[in-house]
Amino acid sequence: MLPSLAGYQLRLAQIAIFRDFAEGLGEFDVTPGLFGILVIIEANAGLKQTELARAAHLDRSTVVSVIDNLERRNLVERRPAENDRRSNSLVLTTDGIALLKKLKRRVQDHEKRLVEHLSEDERTTLVSLLQKIFPEHR
């Protein structure tokens, strides 16, 4: 039964993807989730923690611990939000910018390995189909 289940095949693919990601980026001690957080912050400097939680589909308490971790590593800095002193805005530090530059190159290599057995049309179709899975939960 399992091999015919889409969810099972997606889980096997996820395991393989995470393994390859860890092999390619393990030296940086960054998960796919942390990479995503860094990319979101880079693209939205000054983003509030609550906005990051929404963008990353994480609960607020999880985002606090993630940001604590990134701040301890001197990758992200909390600053008082401009229009709301009760909130923190987030920016990458110089170290965060430098690390993210390295990570992006490695993630692009990872992405190439991920789709190396697909034609460009198949890759486009795969992405399109995956976007249709539970769109209400994204």
Secondary structure, 3 states (H helix, E strand, C coil): CHHHCHHHHHHHHHHHHHHHHHHHHHHHCCCHHHHHHHHHHHHCCCEEHHHHHHHHCCCHHHHHHHHHHHHHCCCEEEEEECCEEEEEEEEECHHHHHHHHHHHHHHHHHHHHHCCCCCHHHHHHHHHHHHCCCHHHC
